[in-house]
C-alpha cells in the first residue's frame, strides 16, 4: 500500500474475497495482526475471521474471483470478475473503491462489495453493484470475432499517467 505494508487479497465464489496483511520481511502472513471472528454476532454475514482475515467482497455463494487491488489517485480500487469463464458464462469485470487497502469497498452508488444475501451478479437481470468495466460480449467494431468472457484482470497505473487494464478473454468462435 502507500505506507509500505504488504497485503494479499484472495478467495472466490461462495466464501467471498478476503484480505490479509503480510510480513514485510518475508512476504508470509503477519501473525502479529489479529483478525477476530464476528461469526457469533453476524452468522452468515461474517466479515472477519481469525483464519481467513477480513472479508472485502462477495460471499453468500455469489460469484466473484480474481481480486486485484491498485492504488490510483486517492483511492484503492478492487477489480474482480463475476460469472463463469465460458463463452456463455456471463463473465464480466467489476470495480469498487476504498480509501484503505482493506476496505470497505463500495461502488459509485455507495453499495458495499460484500453481498448480504445471495443474488445473481452477472448478466441482464443481475444485481448491479460494482462499476461494470466489461461485459460478457464485446465486438470492438474493427474485429471480425467478438470477445465473450473478459476477466481476471490486473491494472497498471503507469508512470506515463495512463492506467492500463490487462485481462484474459475467450472469443465467440470457440477460441
N, C-alpha and C positions, 0 to 999 in steps of 0.2 A: 504494500500500500504506500501511500505518500509519506508515511513515517518510518518506512523500512521493515515493517512487520511482514512476515510470510503467512500466507493463507492457502488452504485448499478448499475448493468448492467441488462437491461430488454428489452422486446419488442419481436416482431416476425413478420414474414411474410411481408405483404405489406409495412408497415411503416419503418421497419428496427430495428436495435438494437441500443439503446441509453444508455448513462451512465450519472448518476447524482452524485454529491458529497453530502455526508450525514454529518449531525451534529454529531461530536464525543461524545457530551454529552447526546444525546437522541436517536440517530440512525435514526432520521427522515431527510427529505430533508433539506439541508442547504440553506435557502433562502438568506443568505448573498452572496452566489455565484450566479452571474447573467449570464444567458445564453441569448445572444442577437440573434434575428432572422436574418437569412440570406436569408429568403424566397424571399424578393423583388428582390434580385440580382441573386438568383440561382433557383427560382421557384421549380420544382420537384427535383432538385439536392440539396435541403436544407440539411445542415449539423449541424445546430444549431437552437434550438427552445426554447423560454422562458419557455414553459410548459414541454416539453419532455426532454430537456437537449441537450447533444452533441451526434450526430449520430456517431457510430463507425463501423457499418457493415450493409450490406443488403440494403433494400429499393427497390423501383421501382416494388413492387409486386413480388419480388423474394423470394423464400422460405428461411427460416432461423429462428431458435429459440433455446431456452435453452442456452443462453450465460453463460460462466463460465470463469473467469479470474484468472490465477495463476501466481505468480512471481517465475520464475525458472532461476537461474544463473543471468545473466544481463538483462533479458527481462521479460515483462509481456506477457503471452500467452492467447489469446482469443480462446476458444474452443466453437464450436456451431454445431448444427445439420441442415442439409439440407434435403429436400424431405419430404415425408409423413410417419408417423409412422404406417405402414401397411406392411404385408408380401410382397406386390408388390408395395409399395410406394417409393422405392428407397432411404430410409433413410440412411444417411451417416454422419460421423463426419469429420469436417474440423478444422484446426487450423491456426491462424495468430499470429504475434508477434509485439511488440512495446516496445520502451524504456520508455514509460509513460503509466500509467493505463488508461488514456483517449485517447490513440491513438496518431497518426494514426496507425492502424493495417494493416500490409502488409504480403503477403506470401513470400516464398523463392525467387520468381522472382521479387519482388517489387510491385506486383499488390495489389491495395487497397482492403480492405474488403467491402467497400461501393460500391454498384453497381450503375454506372452512367446511366444504361439503363436496361430494362427487359431482362433477359436471363434465360434459363433453367440451373439450377446449380446442378443437380444431374442426375446420370445415364450415359449411354455410350456417348451420344452426347452433354454433358454438358459443360458449362463454367468451366474451371479447376482452378479457383482461390481458394486459400487456400490449405494447405497441407492436403491431404486426409489420415485420420488415419484408418478408416474402411469404407467399402462399404456396399452395400445392401445385400451381401451374403458372409458368411464365413463358411467354414467347416474346423475345426482345424485339421483334419486328424484322430484324436482319437475319434471323435464324430460320432454317428450314425444319429444325427439330426443336420441340419445346422442352423446357426443364419442368420436372414434375415432383421433385422431392428434395428441396434445398434444406440443409440443416447442418447441425454440429459445427456451427460457425465459430470463428475466432475473429477478433478485431485488433487492428493495429493503429494506434493513434501515433502517426509518424511525425518526425521532426520537421517535415516539409509543411505541416499544418493540415494535411489531409488525414482522413480516417478511412482505413481500408477494411473491407469485410471479405473474409475468406470462408468458403463453405464447400461441402460436397453436394453432389446432385445426381439424380437419375434423369434419363431422358424418355420422352414418350414413344420412342421407337424400340424400347426394351434394353437399351444400353445403359 
